[in-house]
């Protein structure tokens, strides 16, 4: 399982792990009953604390995306990819709303915000 962690990001590392695993599940790269790397193995691979990986796995389990079997490992749970996509869209919507509100607080017009958004989409 290939993950890219950005330590300088404002997003906590455990959330980066959670987001990437959810995306892999949604894309079908991780399927029901697929095993995730052990906490220690993933921590070693990413060169981060095992506690950070544990927190990510606990979050995924509480959200219903994985199941941990004591002594056996952590496995992808049966998920509805449509529900996962909707959850991710809601999260993105909230982030975009925050950006729009910040732009308005800074005195940037809605038209200028739209232009910036289009520019960013074009890459």
C-alpha positions in Angstrom: 0.0 0.0 0.0 1.6 3.2 -1.2 1.0 6.3 0.9 2.5 9.8 0.7 2.7 11.7 4.0 3.3 15.4 4.0 4.7 16.3 7.5 4.6 20.0 6.7 0.9 19.9 5.9 -1.6 21.6 8.2 -3.6 18.3 8.0 -2.5 15.9 10.9 -0.6 12.9 9.7 -3.3 10.4 11.1 -5.9 12.3 9.0 -3.7 12.0 5.9 -3.6 8.3 6.4 -7.4 8.0 7.0 -8.1 10.1 3.9 -5.8 8.0 1.7 -7.1 4.7 2.9 -10.7 5.9 2.3 -9.8 7.0 -1.2 -8.2 3.6 -1.9 -11.4 1.9 -0.7 -13.5 4.2 -2.8 -11.4 3.6 -5.9 -11.6 -0.2 -5.4 -7.9 -0.6 -4.8 -8.7 -1.9 -1.4 -11.6 -4.3 -1.3 -13.6 -5.9 1.4 -11.5 -8.3 3.6 -8.2 -6.9 2.2 -5.7 -6.7 5.1 -4.0 -3.5 6.0 -0.4 -3.4 7.0 0.2 -3.9 10.7 0.4 -0.8 12.8 4.2 -1.3 13.3 4.9 -2.1 9.6 3.1 1.0 8.3 4.7 3.2 11.0 8.1 1.9 10.0 7.4 2.3 6.3 6.2 5.9 6.8 8.8 6.6 9.4 6.2 7.9 11.9 5.0 6.9 15.4 3.0 3.7 15.7 0.6 5.6 17.9 -0.2 7.9 14.9 -1.0 4.8 12.7 -3.0 3.3 15.6 -5.0 6.5 15.8 -5.7 6.4 12.1 -6.8 2.8 12.2 -9.0 3.5 15.2 -10.6 6.4 13.4 -11.2 4.2 10.3 -12.7 1.5 12.6 -15.1 3.9 14.4 -16.2 5.2 11.0 -17.0 1.7 9.9 -14.3 1.3 7.2 -12.1 -1.3 8.8 -12.4 -4.1 11.3 -9.6 -5.0 13.7 -9.4 -8.6 14.8 -7.3 -8.9 17.9 -4.1 -10.9 17.1 -5.0 -11.2 13.4 -4.9 -7.7 11.9 -7.0 -4.9 10.4 -9.2 -5.6 7.4 -11.3 -3.5 5.1 -15.0 -3.8 6.1 -17.9 -4.0 3.7 -18.6 -0.5 2.6 -20.9 1.3 0.3 -18.7 3.2 -2.1 -21.5 5.7 -2.9 -21.8 6.6 0.8 -18.1 7.0 1.0 -18.0 9.3 -2.0 -20.9 11.4 -0.5 -18.9 11.7 2.8 -15.9 12.9 0.9 -17.9 15.3 -1.1 -19.4 16.8 2.1 -15.9 17.2 3.5 -14.8 19.0 0.4 -17.9 21.2 0.4 -17.1 22.3 3.9 -13.5 23.1 3.0 -14.6 25.1 -0.1 -17.2 26.9 2.0 -14.4 27.9 4.5 -12.3 29.2 1.6 -15.2 31.2 0.2 -16.0 32.7 3.6 -12.4 33.7 4.1 -12.3 35.3 0.6 -15.4 37.3 1.5 -13.9 38.4 4.8 -10.8 39.6 2.9 -13.0 41.7 0.6 -12.6 39.5 -2.5 -15.7 39.5 -4.7 -17.6 36.3 -5.6 -16.5 36.8 -9.2 -12.9 37.1 -8.2 -13.3 33.9 -6.1 -14.8 32.1 -9.1 -11.9 33.3 -11.3 -9.4 32.0 -8.7 -11.2 28.7 -8.5 -11.2 28.3 -12.2 -7.5 29.2 -12.3 -6.7 26.6 -9.7 -8.7 23.9 -11.5 -6.8 24.5 -14.7 -3.6 23.7 -12.7 
